[in-house]
Amino acid sequence: MKVTIVGSGYVGLVTGACLAEVGNQVVCLDVDAAKIDVLNHGGIPIYEPGLLEMVARNRAAGRISFTTDIEKAVAHGEVQFIAVGTPPDEDGSADLKYVTAAARNIGKHMTGFKVIVDKSTVPVGTADKVRAAVEDELGKRGLAQAFTVVSNPEFLKEGAAVEDFMRPDRIVIGCTSDADGERARRTMRSLYSPFQRNHDRMMFMDVRSAELTKYAANAMLATRISFMNELANLAEVLGADIELVRQGIGSDPRIGYHFLYAGCGYGGSCFPKDVQALQRSGTEAGRPSRILEAVEAANEAQKNVLVDKLVTRFGEDLSGRRFAVWGLAFKPNTDDMRDAPSRVLIRQILERGGAVTAHDPVAMEEAKRVMALDFEGEPTLLERIAYAATPEAALEGACALVIVTEWKAFRSPDFDAMQSQLSDKVIFDGRNLYDPERLAPYDLDYIPIGRPVHRSTIASST
């Protein structure tokens, strides 16, 4: 099948590569010439495990190509995926200017029936706006061309997106009930048939329900995270262990274990903006969500929990202290720095006079770019951020270690070396990577989230 992907960012590139992998002829369009140039020269603009190899394999086979030529891209595919960004507007609502621009470009150049698929995460009612934009452009050309608009939200986890697409747990399709909608249903079923050979994972529904499903899923997951973080903070005060609580409630099949880990807050490209956008939709519909307001407030507060622990230990003035920071991306297996808790932590350390040496297995170059923007006009703060090539190198000259992202490479460090390198011999663990009892043999204080603090007994006993 011939498929066009409008937008070659995270969702568009994964979608295009995976569709090409099963034999489709895919053209990926983007207005960013620099991004297309990278793709045409064998690179990819994001980090996602397995994606570089998949793109290269399908480029070599001639099943995927990249272009800035809008007319060529629209002419190529019967199915036109819109997978452009929907960044938050000033009021928290999703900015749909890129979505509507993509729709208008399709309307300007289409010459035959098209199934236009909203793959971007968009508010309820966006399909109507896409339809109106396409019809408006067709009207300018004096045409009444047949087309239909489908909602097909993505459910891709950064760091596991290729696997999620190739082995989906569900494929949600929202389409109309008329003849064009039935044609779209057949087309989408054919397109996704290679991904559901074991059993049918497709869920057909009306367009608005499909649009709401994506926001509802992300909001539910964000709610679980914030709820567990609130419980973790309570556990600290009450003397409970949030890890044991997690096991206790996760064993209930009605609850399960997913997204029940306490930490220092969520970030990334989806949860923060989608929670805000759903809040805005509720407010505009006269049904504001008090729960989502609390979820967002709890998450913003949780991003400061590590700073609070540092201040409790060292005082408000961190001058003269250098902190090793392990993990910069908002989660493992990605270089995504959007709304990453590390950015809040680093700013708070620097503003209190401290310095940072950071390490991340993947996100360092993206972090340097983002930090330069975060501290634009504040050179005295920016110059106190250093980057280390290895986790061990980040410990050199540091008084303490702060863990922000739960990369696998951080799970089994050399605690013997660590206790000799950290001048204050303390670990602040924002992701609860270690069992406090594991630190017993070492001259290290261990301060996790919602768990008992391990205090070294070695120094006091010698």
Secondary structure, 3 states (H helix, E strand, C coil): CEEEEECCCHHHHHHHHHHHHCCCEEEEECCCHHHHHHHHCCCCCCCCCCHHHHHHHHHHCCCEEEECCHHHHHHHCCEEEECCCCCECCCCCECCHHHHHHHHHHHHHCCCCEEEEECCCCCCCHHHHHHHHHHHHHHHCCCCCCEEEEECCCCCCCCCHHHHHHCCCCEEEECCCCHHHHHHHHHHHHHHHHHCCCCCCEEEECHHHHHHHHHHHHHHHHHHHHHHHHHHHHHHHHCCCHHHHHHHHHCCCCCCCCCCCCCCCCCCCCHHHHHHHHHHHHHHCCCCCHHHHHHHHHHHHHCCHHHHHHHHHHCCCCCCCEEEEECCCCCCCCCCCCCCHHHHHHHHHHHCCCEEEEECCCCHHHHHHHHHHHCCCCHHHHCCEEECCCHHHHCCCCCEEEECCCCHHHCCCCHHHHHHHCCCCEEEECCCCCCHHHHCCCCCEEECCCCCCECCCHHHHC
